[in-house]
Amino acid sequence: MISRDWLLHKPSGQYICPECSHTRKKSKDRCLTITNKDDVVLYYCHHCNIKGGVFYEEKKTNRQYNTIRRGTKDKQENSGG
């Protein structure tokens, strides 16, 4: 998992993913996107698909370490009848 402290000190942009880049042939490819929002830092790796976010302040949520994870939504097909 990506360190909370590391994320909070990075501006929005593209970075080398600390989770998967060391195992890749293109180890210098900047596949991790970091986006700073008003109260949260979001991240997503376009190679290993790790994603989530951390809040700037611990008071924003009651979750331990204030880490949020976003899952993928399955597309549901509506059948007409």
Backbone as numpy.savetxt, mean C-alpha at the origin, in Angstrom:
# Nx Ny Nz CAx CAy CAz Cx Cy Cz
5.85 -7.12 5.64 5.01 -5.94 5.64 5.89 -4.70 5.64
5.45 -3.69 4.97 6.22 -2.46 4.86 6.13 -1.67 6.16
7.25 -1.14 6.62 7.35 -0.43 7.88 6.53 0.86 7.89
5.80 1.07 8.97 5.00 2.29 9.14 5.89 3.54 9.11
6.99 3.50 9.82 7.91 4.65 9.87 8.49 4.96 8.50
8.82 3.92 7.74 9.38 4.12 6.40 8.37 4.82 5.51
7.10 4.38 5.57 6.05 4.97 4.74 5.78 6.43 5.09
5.73 6.74 6.38 5.37 8.08 6.82 6.42 9.13 6.47
7.62 8.70 6.12 8.70 9.65 5.78 8.94 9.76 4.28
8.05 9.18 3.48 8.21 9.23 2.02 7.16 10.14 1.40
7.55 11.00 0.48 6.54 11.78 -0.26 5.87 10.89 -1.31
4.75 11.33 -1.85 4.06 10.57 -2.90 5.00 10.35 -4.07
4.94 9.15 -4.67 5.79 8.85 -5.81 5.99 7.37 -6.00
6.95 7.02 -6.85 7.30 5.64 -7.18 8.60 5.26 -6.45
8.63 4.06 -5.87 9.78 3.61 -5.10 10.10 2.16 -5.41
11.28 1.71 -5.01 11.67 0.31 -5.08 10.96 -0.40 -3.94
10.25 -1.47 -4.23 9.47 -2.19 -3.22 10.40 -2.98 -2.29
10.33 -2.74 -0.98 11.18 -3.49 -0.06 10.74 -4.94 0.12
9.55 -5.29 -0.35 9.04 -6.65 -0.21 9.49 -7.57 -1.34
9.54 -7.08 -2.59 9.79 -7.99 -3.71 10.99 -7.62 -4.59
11.45 -6.39 -4.56 12.47 -5.95 -5.51 13.79 -6.70 -5.39
14.15 -7.12 -4.18 15.43 -7.82 -4.00 15.43 -9.21 -4.64
14.25 -9.73 -4.99 14.17 -11.06 -5.61 14.03 -11.00 -7.12
13.95 -9.81 -7.68 13.65 -9.64 -9.10 14.91 -9.40 -9.93
14.82 -9.75 -11.20 15.92 -9.47 -12.12 16.06 -7.95 -12.29
14.92 -7.25 -12.40 14.92 -5.79 -12.49 14.77 -5.22 -11.07
15.79 -5.40 -10.26 15.70 -5.02 -8.85 15.64 -3.52 -8.61
15.95 -2.73 -9.62 15.91 -1.27 -9.47 14.62 -0.66 -10.02
13.70 -1.51 -10.47 12.42 -1.04 -11.01 11.57 -0.46 -9.88
11.08 0.74 -10.09 10.27 1.43 -9.07 8.81 1.02 -9.24
8.44 -0.10 -8.61 7.10 -0.66 -8.80 6.15 -0.33 -7.65
6.63 0.29 -6.59 5.79 0.62 -5.44 5.32 2.07 -5.54
4.00 2.27 -5.53 3.43 3.60 -5.57 2.99 3.99 -4.17
3.41 5.17 -3.72 3.00 5.71 -2.43 2.22 6.98 -2.69
1.03 7.07 -2.06 0.17 8.24 -2.22 -0.16 8.80 -0.85
0.19 10.07 -0.63 -0.13 10.74 0.62 -1.48 11.43 0.51
-2.38 11.09 1.40 -3.69 11.73 1.49 -3.69 12.62 2.74
-4.83 13.22 3.05 -4.93 14.12 4.21 -4.53 13.45 5.52
-5.03 12.25 5.78 -4.77 11.61 7.06 -4.19 10.20 6.95
-3.88 9.77 5.72 -3.41 8.40 5.53 -2.39 8.34 4.39
-1.47 7.39 4.47 -0.52 7.11 3.40 -0.90 5.76 2.82
-1.21 5.72 1.52 -1.59 4.49 0.84 -0.42 3.98 0.01
-0.31 2.65 -0.11 0.76 2.08 -0.93 0.23 0.90 -1.73
0.86 0.67 -2.90 0.50 -0.45 -3.78 1.71 -0.81 -4.63
2.07 -2.09 -4.65 3.15 -2.56 -5.50 2.54 -3.18 -6.75
2.97 -2.71 -7.91 2.44 -3.19 -9.17 3.03 -4.54 -9.58
3.97 -5.06 -8.79 4.55 -6.36 -9.09 4.03 -7.44 -8.14
4.19 -7.25 -6.84 3.77 -8.29 -5.88 2.37 -8.05 -5.31
1.75 -6.94 -5.70 0.38 -6.60 -5.32 0.16 -6.37 -3.83
1.22 -6.11 -3.06 1.04 -5.75 -1.67 0.40 -4.37 -1.64
-0.58 -4.18 -0.75 -1.27 -2.90 -0.70 -1.79 -2.66 0.70
-2.04 -1.40 1.00 -2.57 -1.05 2.31 -2.34 0.41 2.59
-2.33 0.75 3.86 -2.12 2.13 4.24 -1.93 2.27 5.74
-1.41 3.40 6.15 -1.24 3.72 7.56 -1.70 5.15 7.80
-2.29 5.37 8.97 -2.73 6.71 9.35 -1.56 7.49 9.94
-1.59 8.82 9.75 -0.56 9.68 10.34 -0.66 9.69 11.86
-1.89 9.79 12.39 -2.09 9.88 13.83 -2.72 8.60 14.35
-2.29 8.16 15.51 -2.79 6.92 16.07 -4.23 7.05 16.56
-4.72 8.27 16.77 -6.06 8.49 17.30 -7.14 8.32 16.24
-6.77 8.14 14.98 -7.75 8.03 13.90 -8.54 6.72 13.96
-7.98 5.68 14.57 -8.64 4.38 14.60 -8.24 3.63 15.86
-8.98 2.63 16.20 -8.66 1.81 17.37 -7.84 0.59 17.02
-7.54 0.40 15.75 -6.78 -0.77 15.31 -5.33 -0.69 15.78
-4.79 -1.84 16.13 -3.40 -1.89 16.55 -2.50 -1.51 15.37
-1.54 -0.65 15.58 -0.59 -0.15 14.59 -1.25 0.71 13.52
-2.57 0.88 13.59 -3.28 1.75 12.65 -3.03 1.40 11.21
-2.99 0.13 10.92 -2.76 -0.32 9.55 -4.09 -0.72 8.92
-4.33 -0.25 7.71 -5.53 -0.66 7.00 -5.11 -1.47 5.79
-5.94 -2.40 5.42 -5.70 -3.22 4.25 -6.92 -3.12 3.36
-6.71 -3.00 2.08 -7.81 -2.97 1.15 -7.80 -4.24 0.33
-8.93 -4.90 0.29 -9.05 -6.14 -0.48 -9.56 -5.84 -1.87
-9.50 -6.83 -2.70 -10.02 -6.67 -4.05 -11.49 -7.05 -4.04
-12.28 -6.33 -4.80 -13.70 -6.61 -4.89 -13.95 -7.55 -6.07
-14.71 -8.58 -5.81 -15.07 -9.50 -6.88 -16.20 -8.88 -7.69
-16.11 -8.99 -8.99 -17.18 -8.47 -9.84 -18.32 -9.48 -9.85
-19.50 -8.99 -9.60 -20.66 -9.85 -9.61 -21.46 -9.60 -10.88
-21.84 -10.68 -11.50 -22.62 -10.57 -12.72 -24.09 -10.59 -12.36
-24.82 -9.62 -12.83 -26.26 -9.57 -12.62 -26.94 -10.29 -13.77
-27.71 -11.30 -13.42 -28.42 -12.03 -14.47 -29.86 -11.54 -14.52
-30.30 -11.23 -15.71 -31.67 -10.77 -15.90 -32.62 -11.96 -16.00
-33.86 -11.80 -15.48 -34.71 -12.95 -15.56 -36.13 -12.69 -15.66
